[in-house]
């Protein structure tokens, strides 16, 4: 069980570092468009955000995968 907690904390820390580093990359520079999507899981229920259809579709696919992982973990 402790391995899952450590893995979760490592993934959260990696996400924070990537988000911080991307703010310096100039991705949203002059005239550039920033596109993306996100999934926030509250238990097995996903909240999905996206800036366009492509990224929203990717976020939906990720949400389905995360829901399946959650359900399979609960049934185990």
C-alpha positions as CSV (number, residue, x, y, z in Angstrom):
1,X,0.0,0.0,0.0
2,X,2.8,2.4,0.8
3,X,4.2,2.0,-2.7
4,X,1.0,3.3,-4.2
5,X,1.1,6.4,-1.9
6,X,4.7,7.0,-2.8
7,X,4.0,6.6,-6.5
8,X,1.1,9.1,-6.2
9,X,3.2,11.7,-4.4
10,X,6.0,11.3,-7.1
11,X,3.5,11.8,-9.9
12,X,2.0,14.9,-8.2
13,X,5.5,16.3,-7.7
14,X,6.4,15.6,-11.3
15,X,3.3,17.4,-12.5
16,X,4.1,20.4,-10.4
17,X,7.6,20.5,-11.8
18,X,6.4,20.1,-15.4
19,X,3.8,22.8,-14.9
20,X,6.4,25.2,-13.4
21,X,8.9,24.4,-16.2
22,X,6.3,24.9,-18.9
23,X,5.7,28.4,-17.8
24,X,9.2,29.3,-18.9
25,X,9.1,27.4,-22.2
26,X,7.4,30.2,-24.1
27,X,4.6,28.0,-25.4
28,X,2.1,30.8,-25.0
29,X,4.4,33.4,-26.6
30,X,3.5,36.1,-29.0
31,X,0.7,35.0,-31.3
32,X,0.7,31.4,-30.1
33,X,-2.3,29.5,-29.1
34,X,-2.3,27.4,-26.0
35,X,-4.5,24.3,-26.2
36,X,-5.1,21.6,-23.7
37,X,-7.4,19.5,-21.6
38,X,-7.7,18.2,-18.1
39,X,-9.4,15.5,-16.1
40,X,-10.2,16.0,-12.4
41,X,-11.3,12.7,-10.7
42,X,-13.6,13.0,-7.6
43,X,-13.8,9.3,-6.7
44,X,-15.0,7.5,-9.8
45,X,-16.6,10.6,-11.2
46,X,-14.6,12.7,-13.8
47,X,-14.8,16.4,-14.4
48,X,-13.5,17.1,-17.9
49,X,-12.2,20.4,-19.3
50,X,-10.8,21.2,-22.7
51,X,-10.1,24.1,-25.0
52,X,-11.0,22.4,-28.2
53,X,-12.6,19.2,-29.5
54,X,-9.3,17.3,-29.9
55,X,-8.1,17.9,-26.4
56,X,-11.5,17.3,-24.9
57,X,-11.7,14.0,-26.6
58,X,-8.2,13.0,-25.3
59,X,-9.4,14.1,-21.8
60,X,-12.5,11.9,-22.1
61,X,-10.4,8.9,-23.2
62,X,-8.2,9.5,-20.2
63,X,-11.2,9.8,-17.9
64,X,-12.6,6.4,-19.1
65,X,-9.2,4.7,-18.5
66,X,-9.0,6.3,-15.0
67,X,-12.6,5.2,-14.2
68,X,-11.8,1.6,-15.3
69,X,-8.6,1.5,-13.2
70,X,-10.6,2.8,-10.2
71,X,-13.4,0.3,-10.7
72,X,-11.0,-2.7,-11.2
73,X,-9.1,-1.6,-8.1
74,X,-12.3,-1.5,-6.0
75,X,-13.5,-4.9,-7.3
76,X,-10.1,-6.5,-6.5
